[in-house]
Amino acid sequence: MKKPDPAAIIRAEDISGRAMYRLQYMWINCVIRQYNLAWEIAEYLKQHPQATVVELGAGLSCLRRQMGNETNPWYCLDMENVIALREKHIPKGEHEQNVVCDLNDFSWFDQIDFDPAKGVVFTAGGLFYYFETEQVRCLLCAMAERFPGGMITFDAVNSLGLKGVNAEVRLAGNNSTKSFFSLERPKEELENWSPSIINVMEKDYADGYLKGGYRKTPITRLFNWIMRTVHMSFMLHVEFQK
């Protein structure tokens, strides 16, 4: 199975000035995704206040700080070059650990302090696009067995949305990175992967969590309507059987 190229995904180039990123729709998506992930974490912590939080493919995410969470054990997982950037630019909070790993090598499971009685919640924001479907299947099935009672939340697209993701990457000037993973019927497909994968729930990416708080441009409203109507992008909540 082909592994994503971290050097191609993480680039030290400022592309914020390019025309496509002047559109509200393009930059607001990243903000919305952080809000969606934070919402799912917060809901899980209401029922599991001492749970561990794990960001898969954390990159330079500051989600812990944005949530003001200094109480729960928090792990940020990524590849070596990315963790080096985190260590340089993002000071670790109390109970926070950065972990260098290849997510396809499940030995990282043993580095997570997991207590089934306390629970664990995983996020994978903007990550699984770069994995092939079989890689995602193997990873989620193994996680469901190793972390019973846990939950993962992530964003995904259907096959049409996948074409859009690849087009956006090319417009950003990156011709070497390609996305692979998509889902057409998330609940049916994911729950068929393993009896330990349960309660798959889907919400609209743009409006499923964030109901207001910002004024949408006409282009943003149009794009959101298209994405919702043709089921191009969505957020997923996936639980692991106890």
The 8 nearest C-alpha neighbors of each residue, nearest first, counted from 0:
[[1, 2, 134, 131, 133, 130, 132, 3],
 [2, 0, 3, 131, 130, 134, 4, 129],
 [1, 3, 0, 4, 130, 129, 131, 103],
 [4, 2, 129, 5, 130, 1, 8, 176],
 [3, 5, 7, 6, 2, 8, 176, 129],
 [6, 4, 8, 7, 9, 3, 78, 80],
 [7, 5, 4, 9, 8, 10, 80, 3],
 [6, 8, 5, 4, 9, 176, 10, 175],
 [7, 9, 5, 6, 10, 4, 176, 3],
 [10, 8, 6, 7, 5, 11, 81, 58],
 [9, 11, 12, 8, 7, 6, 13, 5],
 [10, 12, 9, 13, 14, 6, 8, 7],
 [13, 11, 10, 14, 9, 15, 172, 171],
 [12, 14, 15, 11, 16, 10, 17, 171],
 [15, 13, 16, 17, 12, 171, 20, 172],
 [16, 14, 17, 13, 20, 21, 18, 19],
 [17, 15, 14, 18, 20, 21, 13, 19],
 [16, 18, 15, 19, 20, 14, 21, 171],
 [17, 19, 21, 20, 16, 22, 15, 14],
 [18, 20, 21, 17, 22, 25, 170, 171],
 [21, 19, 22, 18, 25, 17, 15, 26],
 [20, 22, 18, 19, 23, 17, 16, 25],
 [23, 21, 20, 24, 25, 19, 26, 18],
 [22, 24, 25, 26, 27, 21, 219, 216],
 [25, 23, 219, 22, 27, 26, 28, 218],
 [26, 24, 23, 22, 20, 27, 28, 19],
 [25, 27, 28, 23, 24, 29, 20, 22],
 [26, 28, 30, 29, 24, 25, 23, 31],
 [29, 27, 31, 26, 30, 25, 32, 24],
 [28, 30, 32, 27, 31, 26, 33, 25],
 [31, 29, 27, 33, 28, 32, 34, 26],
 [30, 32, 34, 28, 33, 29, 27, 35],
 [31, 33, 35, 29, 34, 30, 28, 36],
 [34, 32, 36, 30, 31, 35, 37, 29],
 [33, 35, 31, 37, 32, 36, 38, 30],
 [36, 34, 32, 38, 33, 37, 208, 31],
 [35, 37, 33, 39, 38, 34, 32, 40],
 [36, 38, 34, 40, 35, 39, 41, 33],
 [39, 37, 35, 41, 36, 40, 34, 42],
 [40, 38, 42, 36, 41, 37, 43, 35],
 [41, 39, 37, 43, 42, 38, 44, 36],
 [40, 42, 44, 38, 39, 43, 37, 45],
 [41, 43, 39, 45, 44, 40, 38, 46],
 [44, 42, 40, 45, 41, 46, 47, 39],
 [45, 43, 47, 48, 41, 46, 42, 40],
 [44, 46, 42, 43, 47, 48, 41, 40],
 [45, 47, 44, 43, 48, 42, 50, 49],
 [48, 46, 44, 50, 49, 45, 117, 43],
 [49, 47, 44, 50, 45, 46, 117, 71],
 [48, 50, 117, 47, 71, 51, 44, 118],
 [51, 49, 118, 117, 119, 47, 48, 71],
 [50, 52, 119, 72, 71, 73, 120, 118],
 [51, 53, 73, 120, 119, 121, 72, 74],
 [54, 52, 74, 121, 73, 75, 55, 120],
 [55, 53, 122, 75, 57, 121, 76, 74],
 [56, 54, 123, 76, 57, 122, 53, 75],
 [55, 57, 77, 76, 58, 126, 54, 123],
 [56, 58, 54, 55, 75, 60, 76, 77],
 [59, 57, 60, 56, 81, 77, 85, 82],
 [60, 58, 85, 57, 61, 89, 84, 81],
 [59, 61, 62, 58, 57, 63, 33, 75],
 [62, 60, 64, 63, 65, 59, 89, 57],
 [61, 63, 65, 64, 60, 66, 33, 37],
 [62, 64, 66, 65, 61, 68, 67, 69],
 [65, 63, 67, 66, 61, 62, 68, 69],
 [64, 66, 62, 63, 67, 61, 68, 37],
 [65, 67, 63, 64, 68, 62, 37, 41],
 [68, 66, 64, 65, 63, 69, 62, 70],
 [67, 69, 66, 63, 70, 64, 71, 65],
 [70, 68, 93, 71, 67, 92, 94, 63],
 [69, 71, 68, 72, 94, 93, 49, 73],
 [72, 70, 51, 73, 49, 69, 50, 94],
 [71, 73, 51, 94, 95, 52, 70, 74],
 [74, 72, 95, 52, 53, 51, 71, 94],
 [73, 75, 53, 96, 95, 97, 54, 52],
 [76, 74, 97, 54, 57, 98, 53, 96],
 [77, 75, 98, 55, 56, 57, 97, 99],
 [78, 76, 56, 99, 100, 57, 82, 81],
 [77, 79, 99, 100, 81, 80, 101, 82],
 [78, 80, 82, 99, 81, 83, 77, 100],
 [81, 79, 83, 82, 78, 84, 5, 6],
 [82, 80, 84, 83, 79, 78, 58, 77],
 [81, 83, 85, 79, 84, 80, 77, 86],
 [82, 84, 80, 86, 81, 85, 79, 87],
 [83, 85, 87, 81, 82, 86, 88, 80],
 [86, 84, 82, 89, 88, 87, 83, 59],
 [85, 87, 83, 84, 88, 89, 82, 90],
 [88, 86, 84, 85, 89, 83, 90, 82],
 [87, 89, 85, 86, 84, 90, 59, 83],
 [90, 88, 85, 86, 87, 91, 59, 61],
 [91, 89, 92, 88, 86, 87, 85, 95],
 [92, 90, 95, 89, 93, 96, 86, 97],
 [91, 93, 95, 94, 90, 69, 64, 96],
 [92, 94, 95, 69, 91, 70, 72, 96],
 [93, 95, 72, 73, 92, 96, 71, 70],
 [96, 94, 73, 92, 93, 74, 91, 72],
 [97, 95, 74, 75, 98, 73, 94, 91],
 [96, 98, 75, 74, 76, 82, 99, 95],
 [97, 99, 76, 75, 100, 96, 77, 74],
 [100, 98, 79, 78, 77, 76, 82, 97],
 [101, 99, 78, 77, 102, 98, 107, 76],
 [100, 102, 103, 104, 78, 77, 99, 107],
 [103, 101, 104, 100, 105, 107, 77, 138],
 [102, 104, 101, 105, 138, 134, 137, 2],
 [105, 103, 102, 101, 106, 107, 100, 108],
 [104, 106, 107, 108, 103, 102, 138, 101],
 [105, 107, 108, 104, 109, 110, 100, 102],
 [108, 106, 105, 110, 109, 100, 104, 111],
 [109, 107, 106, 110, 111, 105, 145, 142],
 [108, 110, 107, 111, 106, 112, 105, 113],
 [111, 109, 107, 108, 112, 106, 98, 113],
 [110, 112, 109, 108, 113, 107, 74, 53],
 [111, 113, 110, 114, 51, 109, 72, 108],
 [114, 112, 111, 115, 119, 51, 118, 146],
 [113, 115, 117, 116, 118, 112, 119, 50],
 [116, 114, 118, 117, 113, 148, 147, 146],
 [115, 117, 114, 118, 148, 47, 50, 113],
 [118, 116, 50, 114, 115, 49, 47, 119],
 [119, 117, 50, 115, 149, 116, 114, 47],
 [118, 120, 51, 149, 50, 52, 150, 121],
 [119, 121, 150, 52, 149, 151, 53, 51],
 [122, 120, 151, 53, 54, 52, 150, 152],
 [121, 123, 54, 152, 151, 153, 55, 124],
 [124, 122, 153, 55, 126, 54, 56, 125],
 [123, 125, 153, 126, 122, 154, 32, 36],
 [126, 124, 154, 123, 127, 128, 153, 155],
 [127, 125, 124, 123, 128, 56, 129, 55],
 [126, 128, 130, 129, 180, 125, 135, 123],
 [129, 127, 180, 178, 130, 126, 179, 125],
 [128, 130, 178, 127, 3, 179, 126, 177],
 [131, 129, 127, 128, 180, 179, 134, 132],
 [130, 132, 179, 180, 134, 133, 135, 129],
 [131, 133, 135, 180, 134, 136, 130, 179],
 [134, 132, 136, 135, 131, 137, 0, 130],
 [135, 133, 137, 131, 132, 136, 130, 138],
 [134, 136, 138, 132, 133, 137, 139, 130],
 [137, 135, 133, 139, 134, 138, 140, 132],
 [138, 136, 134, 140, 135, 139, 141, 133],
 [137, 139, 135, 141, 136, 140, 134, 142],
 [140, 138, 142, 136, 141, 137, 143, 135],
 [139, 141, 143, 137, 142, 138, 136, 193],
 [142, 140, 138, 144, 139, 143, 137, 145],
 [143, 141, 139, 145, 144, 140, 146, 138],
 [142, 144, 239, 140, 141, 146, 195, 145],
 [145, 143, 141, 142, 146, 147, 140, 195],
 [144, 146, 142, 143, 147, 141, 108, 140],
 [145, 147, 143, 149, 142, 144, 148, 239],
 [148, 146, 241, 239, 149, 240, 143, 144],
 [149, 147, 241, 239, 240, 118, 146, 115],
 [150, 148, 119, 239, 147, 146, 118, 120],
 [149, 151, 238, 120, 237, 239, 121, 119],
 [152, 150, 121, 237, 122, 120, 236, 238],
 [153, 151, 236, 122, 235, 237, 121, 123],
 [154, 152, 123, 124, 235, 234, 122, 155],
 [153, 155, 234, 233, 124, 235, 125, 152],
 [154, 156, 233, 232, 234, 181, 153, 157],
 [157, 155, 232, 160, 181, 231, 161, 182],
 [156, 158, 181, 182, 183, 160, 231, 159],
 [159, 157, 161, 160, 181, 162, 156, 182],
 [160, 158, 162, 161, 157, 231, 163, 156],
 [159, 161, 231, 163, 156, 157, 162, 158],
 [162, 160, 158, 164, 163, 159, 156, 157],
 [163, 161, 165, 159, 160, 164, 166, 158],
 [162, 164, 160, 166, 161, 165, 167, 159],
 [165, 163, 161, 167, 166, 162, 160, 168],
 [164, 166, 168, 162, 163, 167, 178, 177],
 [165, 167, 163, 169, 164, 168, 162, 170],
 [168, 166, 170, 164, 169, 165, 163, 171],
 [169, 167, 171, 165, 166, 170, 173, 164],
 [168, 170, 173, 166, 172, 171, 174, 167],
 [171, 169, 167, 172, 168, 166, 173, 19],
 [170, 172, 168, 169, 173, 167, 14, 17],
 [173, 171, 169, 170, 174, 168, 14, 167],
 [174, 172, 169, 168, 175, 171, 176, 170],
 [173, 175, 169, 176, 172, 168, 177, 171],
 [174, 176, 173, 7, 177, 169, 4, 8],
 [177, 175, 7, 174, 173, 8, 178, 168],
 [178, 176, 165, 175, 129, 179, 174, 168],
 [177, 179, 129, 128, 165, 180, 161, 176],
 [178, 180, 131, 128, 129, 130, 177, 181],
 [181, 179, 128, 132, 131, 130, 127, 178],
 [180, 182, 157, 156, 158, 161, 155, 179],
 [183, 181, 157, 185, 184, 156, 158, 155],
 [182, 184, 157, 185, 181, 158, 156, 188],
 [185, 183, 187, 186, 182, 188, 157, 189],
 [186, 184, 188, 182, 187, 189, 183, 199],
 [185, 187, 199, 189, 188, 184, 190, 200],
 [188, 186, 190, 185, 184, 189, 191, 199],
 [187, 189, 185, 191, 186, 190, 184, 192],
 [190, 188, 192, 191, 186, 187, 185, 196],
 [191, 189, 196, 192, 187, 188, 197, 186],
 [192, 190, 188, 189, 193, 187, 194, 196],
 [191, 193, 189, 190, 188, 136, 140, 194],
 [192, 194, 195, 196, 191, 190, 140, 189],
 [195, 193, 196, 190, 197, 191, 192, 240],
 [194, 196, 240, 193, 239, 143, 197, 144],
 [197, 195, 239, 190, 193, 194, 238, 240],
 [196, 198, 238, 199, 190, 239, 195, 240],
 [199, 197, 238, 237, 200, 196, 236, 186],
 [198, 200, 237, 186, 236, 197, 238, 201],
 [201, 199, 236, 235, 198, 237, 186, 202],
 [200, 202, 235, 234, 236, 233, 199, 203],
 [203, 201, 207, 234, 233, 204, 235, 200],
 [202, 204, 207, 233, 206, 205, 234, 227],
 [203, 205, 233, 234, 207, 206, 232, 202],
 [206, 204, 203, 207, 223, 31, 209, 28],
 [205, 207, 209, 208, 210, 203, 204, 211],
 [208, 206, 203, 202, 204, 205, 209, 210],
 [209, 207, 206, 35, 210, 38, 205, 202],
 [210, 208, 206, 211, 207, 205, 31, 34],
 [211, 209, 206, 208, 207, 212, 205, 213],
 [212, 210, 209, 213, 214, 206, 208, 215],
 [211, 213, 214, 210, 209, 215, 31, 206],
 [214, 212, 211, 215, 210, 209, 216, 27],
 [213, 215, 216, 212, 211, 219, 217, 220],
 [216, 214, 219, 220, 213, 217, 23, 218],
 [215, 217, 219, 218, 220, 214, 23, 24],
 [218, 216, 220, 219, 221, 215, 222, 214],
 [219, 217, 221, 216, 220, 222, 24, 215],
 [218, 220, 24, 216, 222, 221, 217, 215],
 [221, 219, 217, 223, 218, 222, 224, 215],
 [222, 220, 218, 224, 219, 223, 217, 225],
 [221, 223, 225, 219, 224, 220, 218, 226],
 [224, 222, 226, 220, 225, 221, 219, 227],
 [225, 223, 221, 227, 222, 226, 228, 220],
 [224, 226, 222, 228, 227, 223, 229, 221],
 [227, 225, 231, 223, 224, 228, 229, 230],
 [226, 228, 230, 224, 225, 229, 223, 231],
 [229, 227, 225, 230, 226, 224, 231, 223],
 [228, 230, 231, 227, 226, 225, 159, 224],
 [231, 229, 227, 228, 226, 232, 157, 233],
 [230, 232, 160, 226, 156, 157, 229, 159],
 [233, 231, 156, 155, 230, 226, 204, 160],
 [234, 232, 204, 203, 155, 202, 154, 156],
 [233, 235, 154, 202, 204, 201, 153, 203],
 [236, 234, 201, 152, 153, 200, 154, 237],
 [235, 237, 152, 200, 199, 151, 201, 238],
 [238, 236, 199, 151, 150, 198, 152, 235],
 [237, 239, 150, 197, 198, 196, 149, 151],
 [238, 240, 143, 196, 148, 149, 147, 195],
 [241, 239, 195, 147, 148, 196, 197, 238],
 [240, 148, 147, 239, 195, 149, 146, 115]]
